[in-house]
Amino acid sequence: MKIKMITPALLAFVSVFAYAQQSEQPVETSKWSASVKVTGNYFRTAPAPASRLARVHPGFGGTLEYGFTPFGGLGMELMYNPYGGELSNGSDLNAGTFDVMPYYSINLSNLIVPNREGFWEKVNVYSETGAGIGFYHYGIDNADATNRKGLVAKTGLNVAYRLGDALELGLESFYRYYDRSDLAGQSIGKGFSEGLTAGVNLRYKFGAKNKTHVRNMSAAQYHAPLNQDLMDEAAQARCKELQGRLTSAEAKQSQIENEIKNLSK
């Protein structure tokens, strides 16, 4: 499960990163951003709260991200997700995980639709995938908590709407994979634990008021300097071609005039 999830994501990252580096333009931009988020989560653990509704908990956290280009960037997520509740025997499960996770984001909007206008120019759909360490704890009633750690990975989408040059509002949904089956103290048959999260985030883009931030650029805007340079080069090449043709035509005209004079004689 772990290899199947991470390998395609890693291949996608390598291809997009290579494309972004080839496309990089000498445009002065700002690239750092940070977000705070509030989510709701649903974890599958053993033991699990008796009520399905009791398995839904609020989570909170934030991210710090560096965008290489408008096509994507790298970030760090800090996230706390509680997942305890009342069990079927009346006991109370106190549990939660604090995840520290590097991730990369890919701007699917800029990859699929380079030219966007109006409302859609302000909307970006990001694919985010990452892996890190989850520090989790669990305990029943007033018993001392057991603290452990394990591999955690996530994948999902973040739909962001630009409120202004510096602010961005996002809606996100992620699948989270935990490489431990005892996230709540008992092992489950799958050999791993998992959870779903969905919520909202508010992002601040540093330096966006003085420079164009990479998260505010479409692919067309990013490639504009390159396109202009190509147009200039093409125009210069065309002028040289026309100048060569004109010189050749003048020489031909002079030759014809000389032949006419010889025929007249």
ChimeraX attribute file (.defattr): number of C-alpha atoms within 10 A of each C-alpha:
attribute: neighborCount
match mode: 1-to-1
recipient: residues
	/A:1	8
	/A:2	13
	/A:3	8
	/A:4	8
	/A:5	14
	/A:6	17
	/A:7	11
	/A:8	10
	/A:9	17
	/A:10	14
	/A:11	11
	/A:12	12
	/A:13	18
	/A:14	11
	/A:15	10
	/A:16	19
	/A:17	19
	/A:18	10
	/A:19	12
	/A:20	17
	/A:21	12
	/A:22	9
	/A:23	15
	/A:24	15
	/A:25	14
	/A:26	9
	/A:27	13
	/A:28	10
	/A:29	19
	/A:30	22
	/A:31	21
	/A:32	21
	/A:33	23
	/A:34	18
	/A:35	19
	/A:36	17
	/A:37	21
	/A:38	19
	/A:39	21
	/A:40	17
	/A:41	23
	/A:42	21
	/A:43	22
	/A:44	18
	/A:45	22
	/A:46	16
	/A:47	19
	/A:48	20
	/A:49	24
	/A:50	14
	/A:51	12
	/A:52	9
	/A:53	10
	/A:54	15
	/A:55	19
	/A:56	19
	/A:57	18
	/A:58	16
	/A:59	21
	/A:60	19
	/A:61	17
	/A:62	17
	/A:63	20
	/A:64	17
	/A:65	22
	/A:66	19
	/A:67	21
	/A:68	19
	/A:69	24
	/A:70	24
	/A:71	27
	/A:72	26
	/A:73	24
	/A:74	18
	/A:75	20
	/A:76	19
	/A:77	20
	/A:78	17
	/A:79	20
	/A:80	20
	/A:81	23
	/A:82	23
	/A:83	27
	/A:84	24
	/A:85	23
	/A:86	19
	/A:87	16
	/A:88	12
	/A:89	8
	/A:90	11
	/A:91	13
	/A:92	16
	/A:93	22
	/A:94	19
	/A:95	21
	/A:96	22
	/A:97	21
	/A:98	19
	/A:99	23
	/A:100	20
	/A:101	21
	/A:102	20
	/A:103	20
	/A:104	23
	/A:105	25
	/A:106	26
	/A:107	24
	/A:108	17
	/A:109	22
	/A:110	22
	/A:111	14
	/A:112	9
	/A:113	13
	/A:114	16
	/A:115	13
	/A:116	16
	/A:117	9
	/A:118	7
	/A:119	9
	/A:120	13
	/A:121	18
	/A:122	18
	/A:123	22
	/A:124	22
	/A:125	19
	/A:126	22
	/A:127	20
	/A:128	23
	/A:129	25
	/A:130	22
	/A:131	22
	/A:132	17
	/A:133	18
	/A:134	24
	/A:135	16
	/A:136	21
	/A:137	20
	/A:138	23
	/A:139	18
	/A:140	19
	/A:141	13
	/A:142	10
	/A:143	10
	/A:144	10
	/A:145	14
	/A:146	13
	/A:147	14
	/A:148	14
	/A:149	17
	/A:150	14
	/A:151	17
	/A:152	22
	/A:153	25
	/A:154	23
	/A:155	20
	/A:156	18
	/A:157	21
	/A:158	23
	/A:159	18
	/A:160	21
	/A:161	21
	/A:162	19
	/A:163	13
	/A:164	14
	/A:165	18
	/A:166	19
	/A:167	16
	/A:168	21
	/A:169	19
	/A:170	21
	/A:171	17
	/A:172	21
	/A:173	19
	/A:174	20
	/A:175	17
	/A:176	20
	/A:177	20
	/A:178	23
	/A:179	19
	/A:180	20
	/A:181	19
	/A:182	18
	/A:183	29
	/A:184	27
	/A:185	17
	/A:186	12
	/A:187	16
	/A:188	17
	/A:189	9
	/A:190	9
	/A:191	11
	/A:192	18
	/A:193	22
	/A:194	20
	/A:195	17
	/A:196	18
	/A:197	22
	/A:198	20
	/A:199	18
	/A:200	18
	/A:201	22
	/A:202	18
	/A:203	23
	/A:204	18
	/A:205	24
	/A:206	17
	/A:207	16
	/A:208	21
	/A:209	12
	/A:210	11
	/A:211	14
	/A:212	18
	/A:213	23
	/A:214	26
	/A:215	29
	/A:216	23
	/A:217	20
	/A:218	25
	/A:219	21
	/A:220	14
	/A:221	15
	/A:222	22
	/A:223	16
	/A:224	14
	/A:225	14
	/A:226	15
	/A:227	13
	/A:228	11
	/A:229	11
	/A:230	12
	/A:231	12
	/A:232	12
	/A:233	12
	/A:234	12
	/A:235	12
	/A:236	12
	/A:237	12
	/A:238	12
	/A:239	12
	/A:240	12
	/A:241	11
	/A:242	12
	/A:243	12
	/A:244	12
	/A:245	12
	/A:246	12
	/A:247	11
	/A:248	12
	/A:249	12
	/A:250	12
	/A:251	11
	/A:252	12
	/A:253	12
	/A:254	12
	/A:255	11
	/A:256	12
	/A:257	11
	/A:258	12
	/A:259	11
	/A:260	11
	/A:261	9
	/A:262	9
	/A:263	8
	/A:264	7
	/A:265	5
